[in-house]
Amino acid sequence: MSDTFKMLQGIYEVEDKAFAGQMEFLIESLELDEFLSSPVRTLSLGQRMRADFAAALLHMPDVLFLDEPTIGVDAVVKDKIREVIKKVNAEQGVTIVLTTHDMGDIENLSSRLLIIDKGSIAYDGTIEEIKEKYGFARKVSIEVADPYSFSGSDFNSLLEISEEFLEASFESPTLRLSFNKNEVDTSKLISKAASAIPFKDIKIAEADISEIVKLVYRNGAKGFENQ
């Protein structure tokens, strides 16, 4: 593996001092030392991903295109790759164009997000903007105190509390409700629900980025302008 890096140094004409400094940074950040002396053919998928990533950064490019950089790696290595991406962007001024289906990559790394649907741009903006503009769905999970006595009529009477539910389902012992937080007062809804049925616990969650992206793909960003 080390021979491959030396060959790339020659191809990109990287000076020895710069090469040594970048290699030290990459070896430490990506823990390459554990397989640096191993032949490429013996590397696991995760090791190859780290090695390929390091190879792409050896010559300190101005622009780096990454296609699914964290696929096939465990959670620890995934975090290491994300940290290196952040560092080379912030400290070395590398512009990074990232293509990924991993919502964690998007939320942790992206300052600008483009969602492409059937060849057209469905959204172009920041993570914060898409959450603010399209993350209107809020979820409430209610753990029913006695799920065995919770009947269909109880469920229907609860739904009558608000006509604004986007989704509603009951899977014992949890009742899950989804509503538009811009149109429904959450505290009033919780108060009414709590008085309607005995419960053990109530949890509130905002729509995460994966759910928002699904909605954009399903309806197109323009479909949410009036939400």
Summary of the structure (lengths in Angstrom):
residues: 227
radius of gyration: 24.4
end to end distance: 53.4
largest distance: 75.7
contacts: 616
relative contact order: 0.10
helix: 49%
strand: 22%
